[in-house]
Amino acid sequence: MDIFGDINNLLFLLTIIPGLWVAGKFMPLIRAGLLPAQEDSPLTNRLAMAVAWLTLGGLFAVPFTNLLSVATALIPFLPQGEFTNSWGQAPWWTFSLFLALLMLMVYLLVWWGGKTILEEGRLSILQSQPLTGLQRTFLLLLAGSLVYSAVNKVVVQFIWVRIPFLETVNRGIWGFIACLLAALLLLLMILAILYSRLSEDNIVDEDQE
């Protein structure tokens, strides 16, 4: 088991390499639009570009990290034991499968919505610098990763919250399923609240203030 852990840690470390490679494809866009060159301070400008490249590299490594996490969690021959919380108990792979499906759903939704936004040119910052196919693909993957990070934070933290009065009876797999449904319901409630806050009337009122 230790050797699998060592290999896993090494693979996670290596995800920064494709992340930096993808970030390099965005550096002309950064240089032209966000960090225009300063002829009087080339050293400062180069340092800013290096920091921007490293930052983007870390961000673009996240989709690779997510993919690796799911692949590792679903490897059938790795002993994983049981998942237990206040709601119930189930094989750990079922929890990993749930997170994998949740991540896939988030990525698909972000891809569908984001592709429409990019194709219609709604982002003014990109109008003067059109994106290549590769840039568009990884920008959507990055957006999906950031959205999934927020979704994962809500769902996983809810699942691990200890509720003492639920621990009196072990409900097994059905309690586990009820927990997942409750976590998704909480997520939908949060999205509904955010959606209502972003209604046209609220935006107009806040702008007028």
C-alpha positions as CSV (number, residue, x, y, z in Angstrom):
1,M,0.0,0.0,0.0
2,D,2.9,2.4,0.7
3,I,4.2,2.1,-2.8
4,F,0.8,3.1,-4.2
5,G,0.8,6.1,-1.9
6,D,4.2,7.1,-3.0
7,I,3.3,6.8,-6.7
8,N,0.1,8.7,-6.1
9,N,1.9,11.6,-4.4
10,L,4.4,11.7,-7.2
11,L,1.6,11.9,-9.8
12,F,-0.1,14.7,-8.0
13,L,3.2,16.6,-7.9
14,L,3.7,16.1,-11.6
15,T,0.3,17.6,-12.5
16,I,2.0,21.0,-12.2
17,I,3.9,20.2,-15.4
18,P,0.9,20.1,-17.7
19,G,-0.6,23.0,-15.7
20,L,2.5,25.2,-16.5
21,W,2.4,24.0,-20.2
22,V,-1.2,25.1,-20.5
23,A,-0.5,28.4,-18.7
24,G,2.2,29.1,-21.2
25,K,-0.4,29.1,-23.9
26,F,-2.1,32.0,-22.2
27,M,0.9,34.1,-21.6
28,P,0.6,36.0,-24.9
29,L,-2.9,36.9,-23.8
30,I,-1.7,38.0,-20.4
31,R,1.1,40.0,-21.9
32,A,-1.1,41.8,-24.4
33,G,-4.2,42.4,-22.4
34,L,-3.6,42.2,-18.6
35,L,0.1,43.0,-18.1
36,P,1.1,45.4,-20.9
37,A,4.9,45.7,-21.2
38,Q,6.6,48.5,-19.3
39,E,9.7,49.6,-21.3
40,D,11.1,51.6,-18.4
41,S,11.0,48.6,-16.0
42,P,11.7,45.3,-17.9
43,L,12.8,43.5,-14.8
44,T,9.6,44.2,-12.9
45,N,7.6,43.3,-15.9
46,R,9.4,40.0,-16.4
47,L,8.9,39.2,-12.7
48,A,5.2,39.9,-12.9
49,M,4.9,37.7,-15.9
50,A,6.8,34.9,-14.1
51,V,4.4,35.2,-11.1
52,A,1.4,35.2,-13.4
53,W,2.7,32.1,-15.2
54,L,3.2,30.2,-12.0
55,T,-0.2,31.3,-10.7
56,L,-1.9,30.2,-13.8
57,G,0.1,26.9,-13.8
58,G,-1.2,26.1,-10.4
59,L,-4.8,26.9,-11.5
60,F,-4.6,24.9,-14.7
61,A,-3.2,21.9,-12.8
62,V,-6.4,21.6,-10.8
63,P,-8.4,19.8,-13.6
64,F,-5.5,17.2,-13.9
65,T,-5.5,16.9,-10.1
66,N,-9.3,16.3,-10.0
67,L,-9.0,13.7,-12.7
68,L,-6.2,11.9,-10.9
69,S,-8.2,12.0,-7.6
70,V,-11.2,10.3,-9.2
71,A,-9.1,7.7,-11.0
72,T,-7.2,6.9,-7.7
73,A,-10.4,6.7,-5.6
74,L,-12.1,4.3,-8.1
75,I,-9.2,1.9,-8.5
76,P,-10.9,-1.4,-7.4
77,F,-7.8,-3.2,-6.0
78,L,-6.9,-0.5,-3.4
79,P,-8.4,-1.4,0.0
80,Q,-10.7,1.5,1.1
81,G,-12.8,0.1,3.9
82,E,-16.2,1.6,4.9
83,F,-17.5,5.1,4.8
84,T,-19.3,6.0,8.1
85,N,-20.9,9.1,9.3
86,S,-23.8,10.1,11.5
87,W,-26.4,9.2,8.8
88,G,-25.3,5.7,7.9
89,Q,-22.6,3.4,6.5
90,A,-21.6,2.3,3.0
91,P,-18.5,1.0,1.1
92,W,-16.0,3.8,0.6
93,W,-16.1,3.3,-3.2
94,T,-19.8,4.4,-3.2
95,F,-18.7,7.8,-1.7
96,S,-15.9,8.0,-4.3
97,L,-18.3,7.2,-7.1
98,F,-20.8,9.8,-5.9
99,L,-18.1,12.5,-5.9
100,A,-16.9,11.4,-9.4
101,L,-20.5,11.6,-10.8
102,L,-20.9,15.0,-9.1
103,M,-17.7,16.3,-10.6
104,L,-18.7,15.0,-14.0
105,M,-22.1,16.7,-13.8
106,V,-20.5,20.0,-12.7
107,Y,-17.9,19.9,-15.5
108,L,-20.6,19.2,-18.1
109,L,-22.9,22.0,-16.9
110,V,-20.0,24.5,-16.9
111,W,-18.9,23.3,-20.3
112,W,-22.3,23.7,-21.7
113,G,-22.9,27.2,-20.2
114,G,-19.4,28.5,-20.7
115,K,-19.1,27.4,-24.3
116,T,-22.2,29.4,-25.1
117,I,-20.7,32.5,-23.4
118,L,-17.4,32.2,-25.2
119,E,-19.0,31.5,-28.6
120,E,-21.3,34.6,-28.2
121,G,-18.4,36.8,-27.2
122,R,-20.0,38.0,-24.0
123,L,-16.6,38.5,-22.3
124,S,-15.4,41.9,-23.4
125,I,-11.8,41.2,-22.2
126,L,-11.5,38.5,-24.9
127,Q,-12.9,40.5,-27.8
128,S,-9.6,42.0,-28.8
129,Q,-7.7,38.7,-28.2
130,P,-9.7,35.7,-29.5
131,L,-9.0,32.4,-27.9
132,T,-7.6,29.3,-29.7
133,G,-9.4,26.0,-29.4
134,L,-6.9,24.8,-26.8
135,Q,-7.2,28.0,-24.7
136,R,-11.0,27.8,-24.9
137,T,-11.0,24.1,-23.8
138,F,-8.8,24.6,-20.8
139,L,-10.5,27.9,-19.8
140,L,-13.7,25.9,-19.5
141,L,-12.0,23.1,-17.6
142,L,-10.5,25.6,-15.2
143,A,-14.0,27.2,-14.7
144,G,-15.4,23.7,-14.1
145,S,-12.7,23.0,-11.5
146,L,-13.3,26.2,-9.6
147,V,-17.1,25.6,-9.6
148,Y,-16.6,22.0,-8.5
149,S,-14.3,23.1,-5.7
150,A,-17.1,25.2,-4.3
151,V,-19.7,22.5,-4.8
152,N,-17.4,19.9,-3.2
153,K,-16.8,22.2,-0.2
154,V,-20.5,22.4,0.5
155,V,-21.4,18.8,-0.1
156,V,-18.4,17.1,1.6
157,Q,-18.5,19.4,4.7
158,F,-22.2,18.7,5.1
159,I,-21.6,15.0,4.8
160,W,-19.0,15.1,7.6
161,V,-21.0,17.2,10.0
162,R,-21.6,15.2,13.1
163,I,-25.2,15.0,14.2
164,P,-25.4,13.2,17.5
165,F,-29.2,12.3,17.5
166,L,-28.8,10.5,14.2
167,E,-26.0,8.2,15.6
168,T,-28.4,6.3,17.8
169,V,-29.3,3.9,15.0
170,N,-27.0,2.6,12.2
171,R,-29.1,3.0,9.1
172,G,-26.6,1.5,6.8
173,I,-26.7,2.2,3.0
174,W,-30.1,3.9,3.2
175,G,-28.9,6.4,5.7
176,F,-25.9,7.1,3.5
177,I,-28.2,7.7,0.5
178,A,-30.4,10.0,2.5
179,C,-27.3,11.9,3.5
180,L,-26.2,12.4,-0.1
181,L,-29.7,13.5,-1.1
182,A,-29.8,16.0,1.8
183,A,-26.4,17.4,0.8
184,L,-27.7,17.9,-2.8
185,L,-30.8,19.6,-1.4
186,L,-28.6,22.0,0.6
187,L,-26.6,22.8,-2.5
188,L,-29.8,23.5,-4.5
189,M,-31.0,25.8,-1.7
190,I,-27.8,27.7,-1.8
191,L,-28.0,28.0,-5.6
192,A,-31.6,29.2,-5.4
193,I,-30.7,31.9,-2.9
194,L,-27.8,33.1,-5.1
195,Y,-30.0,33.1,-8.1
196,S,-32.6,35.2,-6.4
197,R,-29.9,37.6,-5.3
198,L,-28.8,38.0,-8.9
199,S,-32.3,38.7,-10.2
200,E,-32.6,41.8,-12.5
201,D,-34.5,43.9,-9.9
202,N,-31.9,43.3,-7.2
203,I,-29.0,44.2,-9.5
204,V,-30.7,47.4,-10.5
205,D,-31.5,48.4,-6.9
206,E,-27.9,47.8,-5.8
207,D,-26.5,49.8,-8.8
208,Q,-28.8,52.7,-7.9
209,E,-27.6,52.7,-4.3
